[in-house]
Amino acid sequence: MITSRTQVTVRYAETDMMGIVYHGSYLPWFELGRTNLLKEQGIHYRQLEEAGYRLPVLEAALKYHRPAVYDDTVTVVTTLREKPVLRIRLEYEIYRDEELLVTGHTLHAFIDRTGKPVRPPASFTKRMNELFKG
């Protein structure tokens, strides 16, 4: 299991007329968590894309427990529980201090530049094997 923590300060543009974070604003925070988790493991999205790989979202789910508001500092906890083979499922928890605000997950697959499903690059598979020994 791999976990990463990313802090985000809520911008005014991410809130709605009620002064709370608009529900769609959480998905970009999931993306921040996802790219940071991979980057911390030496896997950079830019390098994957330059090599011709894409990781589209196949599925996204969110459950809202409590609202975040303007200027809150929240922590996105991103977890990769199982070694990915063809698909990558990441789980997210968003906290304000110790208070759980949102949970969710995303599912991704590797495709090439034409949109055809492909196996991950060898460097990705090698790194995942190192991280998920046993």
Backbone torsions as a table, in degrees:
resi	resn	phi	psi	omega
1	MET	NA	138.3	178.4
2	ILE	-122.5	135.6	178.3
3	THR	-131.0	144.6	178.3
4	SER	-135.5	148.9	177.3
5	ARG	-121.0	131.8	179.9
6	THR	-131.3	128.4	178.2
7	GLN	-95.1	141.6	179.4
8	VAL	-134.6	135.1	171.5
9	THR	-101.5	125.4	-176.1
10	VAL	-64.0	123.5	176.1
11	ARG	-88.4	153.4	179.6
12	TYR	-56.1	-39.6	-178.1
13	ALA	-64.6	-15.0	-179.3
14	GLU	-91.4	1.2	-178.6
15	THR	-105.3	164.8	178.7
16	ASP	-107.1	-171.7	-177.3
17	MET	-65.0	-17.9	178.3
18	MET	-85.9	-4.3	179.8
19	GLY	83.4	9.7	177.4
20	ILE	-109.9	162.6	-179.2
21	VAL	-64.4	126.2	176.4
22	TYR	-60.3	138.1	-173.4
23	HIS	-55.9	-34.2	-179.4
24	GLY	-74.1	-13.0	-179.4
25	SER	-72.4	-16.6	-178.0
26	TYR	-74.1	-30.2	-178.9
27	LEU	-62.3	-41.9	174.4
28	PRO	-61.8	-29.5	176.7
29	TRP	-70.8	-35.7	173.2
30	PHE	-59.4	-43.4	179.7
31	GLU	-60.6	-43.6	176.5
32	LEU	-58.0	-45.9	179.1
33	GLY	-61.6	-43.9	-179.2
34	ARG	-63.3	-48.9	-177.8
35	THR	-68.2	-35.1	176.6
36	ASN	-67.2	-41.7	178.4
37	LEU	-58.5	-48.0	-179.7
38	LEU	-65.8	-41.9	-179.5
39	LYS	-61.4	-41.3	178.0
40	GLU	-61.7	-22.1	178.8
41	GLN	-98.3	9.6	177.7
42	GLY	83.8	14.7	180.0
43	ILE	-112.7	113.1	-176.2
44	HIS	-106.2	129.5	178.8
45	TYR	-53.8	-42.5	-178.0
46	ARG	-58.1	-43.4	180.0
47	GLN	-67.0	-39.0	176.7
48	LEU	-61.5	-44.7	-179.2
49	GLU	-67.2	-39.4	177.8
50	GLU	-63.2	-30.0	178.1
51	ALA	-83.1	0.4	175.5
52	GLY	97.3	8.1	-178.8
53	TYR	-98.9	147.7	174.4
54	ARG	-130.8	153.8	178.6
55	LEU	-128.4	73.4	-178.7
56	PRO	-67.7	154.9	175.4
57	VAL	-80.0	123.6	176.6
58	LEU	-93.7	-29.1	-176.1
59	GLU	-154.0	142.7	174.8
60	ALA	-142.6	137.4	177.7
61	ALA	-140.2	140.8	178.6
62	LEU	-135.9	145.0	172.2
63	LYS	-127.9	124.3	-176.6
64	TYR	-95.5	122.0	-179.3
65	HIS	-101.3	-45.4	-179.1
66	ARG	-146.3	150.4	-179.5
67	PRO	-83.8	147.8	166.9
68	ALA	-94.8	156.4	-179.4
69	VAL	-130.9	168.3	-179.3
70	TYR	-49.4	135.2	175.8
71	ASP	73.9	2.5	170.8
72	ASP	-63.5	146.8	166.8
73	THR	-103.1	119.6	-179.2
74	VAL	-115.3	155.7	177.6
75	THR	-114.8	125.6	176.3
76	VAL	-96.0	114.8	176.8
77	VAL	-99.4	116.6	-177.3
78	THR	-110.5	131.9	-176.1
79	THR	-129.7	132.6	171.3
80	LEU	-110.5	103.0	-172.5
81	ARG	-81.8	-34.4	-175.3
82	GLU	-126.1	149.2	178.7
83	LYS	-62.6	122.3	178.6
84	PRO	-73.3	144.5	176.0
85	VAL	-113.3	-72.9	176.6
86	LEU	-107.8	-26.2	179.4
87	ARG	-122.9	153.7	179.7
88	ILE	-122.1	121.9	177.1
89	ARG	-112.3	120.7	178.6
90	LEU	-115.0	143.9	178.5
91	GLU	-113.0	148.3	-175.7
92	TYR	-132.9	144.1	169.6
93	GLU	-134.0	133.9	178.3
94	ILE	-116.8	127.1	-177.0
95	TYR	-121.1	148.5	163.3
96	ARG	-112.0	111.6	-170.3
97	ASP	55.1	-119.4	-180.0
98	GLU	-98.5	-1.3	-175.5
99	GLU	-86.4	121.4	179.1
100	LEU	-74.9	123.3	-178.5
101	LEU	-102.8	-44.9	-174.0
102	VAL	-144.8	142.8	169.7
103	THR	-125.4	157.4	178.0
104	GLY	179.0	-176.3	176.8
105	HIS	-153.0	161.5	170.2
106	THR	-133.4	151.3	177.0
107	LEU	-124.0	133.0	-176.3
108	HIS	-130.9	156.9	174.1
109	ALA	-134.7	153.9	175.6
110	PHE	-83.3	133.1	171.7
111	ILE	-133.3	163.1	175.5
112	ASP	-92.2	-174.4	-176.6
113	ARG	-62.7	-23.1	-179.9
114	THR	-90.1	-4.6	-179.6
115	GLY	94.7	4.9	-179.7
116	LYS	-80.8	132.1	176.1
117	PRO	-61.2	136.5	-179.9
118	VAL	-139.1	166.3	173.6
119	ARG	-75.9	152.2	177.3
120	PRO	-62.1	158.9	177.1
121	PRO	-63.7	154.7	-178.2
122	ALA	-57.7	-37.5	-179.6
123	SER	-64.1	-37.5	177.4
124	PHE	-66.0	-48.6	-179.5
125	THR	-61.1	-42.2	179.0
126	LYS	-60.3	-45.8	-178.8
127	ARG	-66.0	-40.6	178.2
128	MET	-64.1	-38.8	176.8
129	ASN	-63.1	-37.6	176.8
130	GLU	-65.2	-40.7	-176.8
131	LEU	-76.3	-29.8	-176.5
132	PHE	-114.5	53.5	177.2
133	LYS	-67.8	147.1	173.8
134	GLY	86.0	NA	NA
